[in-house]
């Protein structure tokens, strides 16, 4: 639900109405998104929109935390991006603090859809299971899955959902087919007929459940190298073909292959420190990782600001791992993760002390 998608949707509807998806706020408002799925008979998260904690939020949280599955509660903006200000609570008191904080300083993206009313936040059940991404491209209601990604996330630096990597995966079993079929039905429920989508889905014990749909955009990290090497095509060119070249579109596979042409991961660099950059460490060891084909940090020069990573907006950089041998990629990923806590040598802005 990135800023600008509402404007892009309106422009498409006005300028190319035959090849547009019309206008639907549910493609960006996470509450309306899940309600659209529920109306279509799809599994969706339990949720409540809250503008007053005591009257609306607390009863919902108490009921959710008392359920036999003992899920946590996710507090998030109804519209947002990059996991900014998304939090997780395992108690009523913690959920109350998080909800009040978000109500006191609401995220402003809803203004792009001219939403009226008082500030509100979204409380949802914590979905338990591994998170996956289904990247799709659609042409006149025909949906093709152009990539499957398996996410790795962790609780780090006081944040519950820090992205670690996106692993490109084949489609080779019944679980993969169930995931892709659920994604197609999500697209239908949201009225998507044209263009790209990036669907984040949890594989729960009861089946796939949407986290959120990003309609009208691709993965925010450049994936072209991995997709071309491992799949033989990519979502950028598939989207262009969907709008301009029917022959090439018809030649595009409907799903990823059962075996990839290589192994690849998009690794999000995590900084555990914050301050002004003094130096980047481990250059020699990084250069020796066989599968590391790209390594870029947000802070590059002494004096650049290094942010402690708590969401995608504070991601410290990107590494791309690509190799014919999946075991080599796994080993290099483990080593890269081990190096990250000491990757950035910074000077603390508050104290002037060196921090590693």
N, C-alpha and C positions, 0 to 999 in steps of 0.2 A: 504494500500500500504506500509506496514511495511518493514523496511530494512531487507533483507534476503529472501523475497518472490521470487525475480527474480532468485536467486541462487537455491532455493528449486524447482522452476519450471523447471529449466534446469536439475537438478539432476533427478527429476521424469521422464522427457522426455528421459533421457539417460539410466536410470537404469530400469524403469518399463514402457516402452512406451505404452503397451496395456492398462494400467490403469492410464495414465496421460492425462492432458489437452493440451499437446503441449505447445508451447511458444507463448505468446500473450502479448505484452507490454501494450495493452489497459486495462489489468486487474490491472495495477498499476498506469499508467499515467491517471490522472483524466480528462484531456482534451480528450484524445483518447477514454477514457471510455464512455463519454457522446456522442461523435460522433458515436461510435459503436451503441449506443442505437438509435440515430436519424436515422442511416442507416437501422435499423431493424424496423422502424416505431413506436418506443416507445417515449413517452414524455421524454424530457431531458432538462437540464438547458440551457438557453441562455448563451453564453460564448465567450471569446476571449483570445487567447494567446498573451501576450504582452512582447516585448523585449525593446521597447522604449515608454515611457509614452506619450509624446506629440503627436507623429504621430499615435500611435495605441490604447493606453489606453484611453486617454481623449475623443476622439470621441465616443467610445463605451459607456463610462460611462455617457456622456451627453445624449446620445440617451436612455439609460436604465432609467436614473433618470427622464427623461421627459415623460416616458410612463404613461398612465392613472392609472395603478396600483401602481405607485410610490414605486417600490421596492428599497431596498438598493442594494449595490454591495459588494460581498464577494471577498476578495483578498487572494489567497492561493498559496502554492507551487503546481506545477503539480504533484509531488510526495511528500508525507509527511506522518507523523504519529502523533497520539495523539493530533490532533488539534493544533500542534505547528506552530506558526506564521500565523494562520488563523485570518483574521480581517474583520470587517464589516464597511462600509462607507455609509453615507447618503448624502454626498456632493461630488462635483468634487474635491474640495481642499483636503478633507480628503482622498479620494481614491488615489489622486496623491501622497500624503505623504506615504501612505502605500505601494503603488506599487514601488515607488523609493527605499524605504527602503529594500524591498525584492529583488529587482534587484541588489542592492549594495552588499548584502550578501546572495546569493542564497542558498537554501537547496540543498545538494549534493546527494540525493538519486537517482537522474536520472542516475548517473554514473553506477549504477548497471545494467542498460539496455544499456549501451554504447551509450547513446544519444549524438549526436554531436550538435554543434551550440552554439550561445551566450546564456547567462542566460535569462530565461524567467519566467514569473509568469502567473497565471491563474486568470482571472476576470470572475465571474459568477453572474447571477442574484440571489438575495436573494430569497430563496424559503420560502414562508409563509405557516405555518401549523405545526401541531405537528409532531415530528420526532419519527419514529418507527424503530425497527430492526427486520428483518427476518433472523433467523439462519436456514441454510439449510445444508443438506448432499445429495450428488448425487452419484449414482452408474450407470455407463454406460448410462448416459443421463437421467435417471429417478431422478427427484428432489423431495425430501421430506422436508417439513418444520418442523423442530424439535423444534422450539420455536419462539414465538412472544414476543417482549419486547417493552414497551412504554417508551421513554426517557423523562426525565425532565432536561431542561437546563435553564440557566439564565445568564444575563449580570451581572458579579460581578468582583470586583477588577480591573476594567478597561478592562476586556476581554469580548467579546460578547457571547461566547458559552461555558460557564463553565458547565460541567456535574454534575448533582445533584444526579440522581438515574436512574436505569433501573428497570422497573416494569414488572414482568412476567404476560402475559395476555392470556386468552383463545381465541379461534377462533370461534366466535359464531354469526356473522352476515355477510351481503352482503359486507360491507366495508372491513371486514377482508379477505374475499375471493378475493376481487378485489386487495387488497394489496399482497396477496400471489401469485395470478396469474401474477401480474406485476413482482414480484420477480423471478418467474420461467422464464418469458420471458427475463428478464435481464441476467439470467444465460445462457440461450441459445444464446443471442446476443454476450456474451463474450466467447462463446465456452467452457463453463464449463460442463464437463461430469462426473467428479470424484471428490470426496472429499468435504471438508467443505467450507462454505462461510458465511460471516457476512455482510449483506446488510443493509445499513442505508438509509432509505427512508422517505421523507416528504409526509404527506397526505395533499395535497393542495386542493384548491377549485375546480381545474380542474382534480383532481385525483392524484394517487401516482406518485411521481417523485424521482428518485434516487439522493441521496447526494453522496454516494460513495459505491463501492463494495470492500470488503476485501476478496479476493479469496485465498483459501489455508490456512485459519486460522479460529479459533473460536473467540468468545468474549475474550478480553484480561483480563477479570476479572473472577475468578473462580466461575462458576455458578452451579457446579455439585450438591451441596446440595439442592438448590432451585429446579432445574430441576427434580431431583429424587423424591423429596417430592411432588411436585405439578403436575408433568407430568407422573412420573413413568419410565422415561428414560432420557438420556442426550446425547448431541451432541458428546461428546468424544467417548462413546461406540458405538454410531450410525455410526461414521466415521470408526471405526475399523471393524464393521460388514459389512459396504459397501464394504470393500476391501477383507474381509476374510471369511464371513459367510453369504451365500445367504439366508439360511433359516431364520436366525434372521433378516436379512434385510427385507425380505418379510413380516415378522410379525410386523415390525415397522409401526405405523400409518403414513399416508401421510401428516397429518396436526395435530396441537394441538387439544385437546378435547374442546367441547363447555363449559365445566366447569372444573376448576382446583381443585386439591385435597387440596389446601390451597392457601394462599396469600403470595407473597414473593417479596422483593425488594433488589437490590444491591445498596447500598447508597455510593456514592463517597464523602469522607470527604473533606470539603473546609476550608482552612485556610485563614483568612483575615489579618494575621500578618506574619512577616518574622524575623528570628533571631535564636539565640541558645536557645534550649528548657530549660526552668527552671522546669516546671511541667505540667502534664496533669490534667485538672480539671474535675469535675462532675462525678467522678468514681461511687459514691454511687447512684446517680440518674440514670446513665446509667445501672447499675446493676439491677435496678427495672423495666426496660422496658420489658414487658412480651414477646415481639416478637424478641428482640435482641438476636441472637444466635451466633454472631461473631462480634468482634470489634478489628480492627488492625490499628494502626497508623504507618506511615513511620518513624517518629521520636518517639523513645521510652525512651531514657535515657537522663538525663541532659547533655547538651552540644551538642546533636544532632541538625543538621540543620533543621529548619522548613522553608519551602518555601511558599510564598504567592501563592495561587492556581489561575492559569490563563488558564490551559489546563490539559489534562490527565497526562502529564509528571510531573506536579507539584501537582497532587492530593495528599492530605494529609493522605489518608488511606482509609479503606473500612469497612463498617458495613453491616451485613446481617440481614435482618428482615424476619422472617418466623413465620406464625401463621395460625391456622384454621379460624380465624375471620378476614376478610379483614378490618373491622372497627378498630380493634386493631392495625393492621399494619399501617393504615393511621394515627391514633393518635400517635403512637410511632415515625413515620417518622416526623410528625410535631414537636414533642418535640425534636427529635434529630437535626433537622434543627435549631431550636431555640437555642440550646446549642452550636452549632458549632462556632459562633463568639467569644466565650470566652473559647473554649476548650483548646487552647494552650497558656500557659504563657511563653513568650520568653524574652530574653534580646537582644535588638537591637544591631547588630554588629557595626553599624555606630556610635551610640551614647552611648551604654552601659546602656541605660535606660530599665527598665522593661516595657513590652507591653503585654496587655491582648487582 
